[in-house]
Amino acid sequence: MLKKQEIQEQIIEAVKTVKKNNPMAGSITNSVTINFVANAQLAVGGSAAMVYLPDEGEVLAKAGGAVYINVGTLLPIYEETLGHLGRILYDIKKPWVLDPVAIGIGSLRTKLLKEFKDCKPSIIRGNASEIIALAGLWELDGGRRDSQVRGVDSTNLVEDAKIAAIELAKWTGGAIAVSGQIDLITDGNTLVYSHGGSNFMQKITGAGCSLGGVMAVYATATTPFIAAIAGSQIYNLAGQFAEKKADGPGSFEVHFLDELYKARPEDIANNYFHIEEA
């Protein structure tokens, strides 16, 4: 089990590496949030590339340092693109982040997410209901196929998803990030709870999607577990500062991107979090 200081040191190193190297983390993501995902990746020091065609996905997998896949607004072509891409990423051992948005809605989404079980994402990021539902779909402990996801909103608390998150992490060998009032990140052995954020995050489109994209950026520079923690830490830090300057959701979004850009490695690492053993 990593100690707090070890986690902080690795976060600082990863953030500095990203800012120095400007790594590409390509995305196939929700069409509602493409712009915000790309801007957030750029703000933290990464490079963005947004695609959706099968051959583009294959190029993305081989060219970039990591990939972010979000199953939000699916098109028919995604049946070919995402299934093919998931297998390539697994075969070439490229880090990738899965966001199982709106799991349980539609047969195509269910089919793709079921196939991703064998592709073992490096990081899975979702709200509590999505994490519980994915564990259920993959027939893992702590999961429920009937977990209620209301669009992109969760009807479960973060703590409700703890067992599901641990079991998903053990299956993938990576990290699971459960977003909520207090974020939970686990590698199956250690539980990290990251504090902060802002209620305005629930009032804008793309806070969760862009977080997955940022985690992919950090996954180019460190382990999945540290990348997931670093993403949650910078979001919780930036959210707090942006809220103090914002008059509403619109101005919050602008200030939030600015705070992502300005966040210093040491401040990201020192944003309050606590650790428990799984």
N, C-alpha and C positions, 0 to 999 in steps of 0.2 A: 504494500500500500504506500503510495507516494505521500510524502509529507507536504504541508502547505508551502514551505519555502521552496521545495523542489518544483512544485507546480508553478509557483510564481516565476522562478528562474527560467523555466522552459517557456512560459508565456512570453516573457521579455525577449528571449532569444528568437522565438518564432515571429513576433511582431516586427522586430528589427530586420530579420531576414526578408520578410515580405516587402517592407518599405525599401530595402536595398535592391532587391532583385526584380520587383514588379512582375511576379509570376502570373501566367494565364490560368484561370479556372473557368472553363467554358460552361455554358448552361443550356439545358433544354427545359424551359420553365413556363409557368403560368402566363398566358398572354396578357392577363390583367396587370401583371406586376413586372414585366420584362424591364422596363425603364428603371424602376426603383432598385431591382436586383443589380443591374449593371452599374448604376451610380454608387451603390453601397460598396460593391467590389472595388471600384475605382477609388473611392474615398479612403479605404483602409490600405491602399497601396498595391492592389492587384490589377490585373488586366482582364477585361470581359470579352466574351464572344458568345453570341446568342444564335442558336441554330434550331432546325426542326426536321430536316430531311435525313434519310438514312445514311447516305454517303457523307453528308456533312458531319453527322454524329461520329462516324468512324474516324474521320480526319481529326475531329476534336479530341477523341479518346487518345489518339497516338501523339498529337502535337502538344496538348496542354499538360500542365502539372497535376490537374485534378478536374473532376467534372461534377456538376450539380444537376440532378434530375428532379423535377417537380411535376407531379401528375395532375396538376390543377385543371386547366381547360384543355381537354384532350381533343385532338383531331384524328380522323381515321388513319392518317399516315403514321401516327404515333405507334400503332400496333406493330408496324415493321421497325420503326426507328428505335424505340425504347427497348424492345426485346433484344434486338441485335446489339445495341450499345451496351446494355447491361452485361451480356455475355463477353463482349470484348474487354470491358473494364476488368471483369473478374479474371479473364485469361491472362491479361498482361499485367495484372496486379497493380492497376492504377487506382489511387484513392478516389473515392466518389461518395457523394452525399445524396441521400434519398429523402424527399419530403412527400409523405403519403397523403397529400391534401385530399380531403373529402372522400376518404376511403369508405367503401360500401355503397357509393352512388354510381350505378352503371356497371354493366358487365365487362366493358373493356378495361376500365380502371381496376376492377377486381382481378381480371385475368393477368394484367401486367404486374400488379403488386404480388400476386401469387408466384409468378415466374421469378421475381426478384429475390425470392428466398434463397435460391441456389446461387445467386450472383453476389451474395454477402456484401452489402454496402459497407463502406468504411465508417460512415456516420449516418444515423437516421435521426432526423429532426422533425418533431411534430408536437401538437398539443397532446394533452393527456388522453383524450378520447381516441385520437388517431393512433397513438402508440398502443393503447389497449386493443384497439380493433386490428392493428397489424399483427400483434402477437396472437390474436385469435385466429386470423386468417392463416398464419403460419403454424397453427396448432402448438403454440408454446404456452407454458405456465403463465398465469397472470393475464392472459388474453381473453377477450370475449368477442364473438362474432356480432353480438347485438349491441356493442358499445355505440352510444348515440352521438354521431357527429352532425352538428347543425351547420351545414355548409362548411366554412372554415373555422367555426367556433367549437370550443370544447364544452361538453356538458359534465365533464369529470374534473376533479381536482388533481393537481400534480402528484400528490401522495398516493392517489388511487392507482396510478400507473407505475409505481415503483417496482413491483414484482415483474410486470411485463417488460419494463425497460431493462432490468437486470438479465432476464432470460433472453431478450433480443440481443443484448450485448454479448452474452456468452455464445449464442449461436453464430453471430457474425464475426466475433473476434475483434470488433471495433468499438465504437462508442455510440451511445444513445443520448439525445438531448431532448428533454421534455420541457417545453416552454409554458410558462404560467406566471403567476404573481411572483413566485420565487422559482427560478429555473433549476431543474435537476439534470445533471449530466453524470453518466456512469459508464464504466468499462466492464461492468459485471462483477468487479471486486470492490471498487471504491465509489462512493456517492459524493458528488460535489454539488452544493447548493449555492447558486450565484444570485445575489440580491441586487435590487435597484430597479432600473427601468422607469416606465411612466405609464399612467393610465391612457395617455394619448396614443400609445401604440395600438390600442384596440379601436381607435377612431380613424386610422389611416389604412390604406390598402397596401400590403406588401411587407409589413414589418417581419412577419415570420418567414416569408419567402426569401427576402433579402438576407436574413440571418443565415439561412441555409447556404446561400451563395457566398457569404463571407466565411463561413466555416470551411467551404471548399477552398477558398483562397489560403486560409491558414493550413489546410491539410497538405498543401504543397511544400510546407516548411517544417512540419513536425508530425507527431503521432496523431491518429484520429482523436484520441482522448483529449490531448492538450489543445488540438485545433477546435474541438467542440467547446471546451471551457473558455478558450480565448475569445471565440465568437460571442458567447453569452456574456462574458465579462465586458467586452467593449460596447455591446448593445445596452447593457444595464448601466454602464458608466455614462455613455452618450445620452441615453434617455433621461437620466436625472438632470444633466446640465441643460439639455434642450428644453425640458419642461419649464425650467426657471425663466427662460427667455421667451417662451411662446405665449401667444394670446388665444390660440385655438389649434385645431388639428393641422390646418394649412401651414401656419408659420412653424409649428412643431416639426413638420417634415423637413422644412428647409434647415432649421437649426440642428436637427438630428444629423443630417448629412454633414453639416459643418463640424459637428462634434466628433463624428466618426473620423473625419479627416484630421482633426487637431489632437486626438487622443494620443498621449504619450505612452510608450511601452510600460513604464513603471506604474503609471496611474491605472492602466488596464489591469495589470497584475495585482495591484493593491486594492482594487474595488472589492468590497466585502464579499467573502464567500466562506462557507464552512464545510467541513469534511466529515463523513461518516463511513464506517465500514459496511459493505453490503451484506 
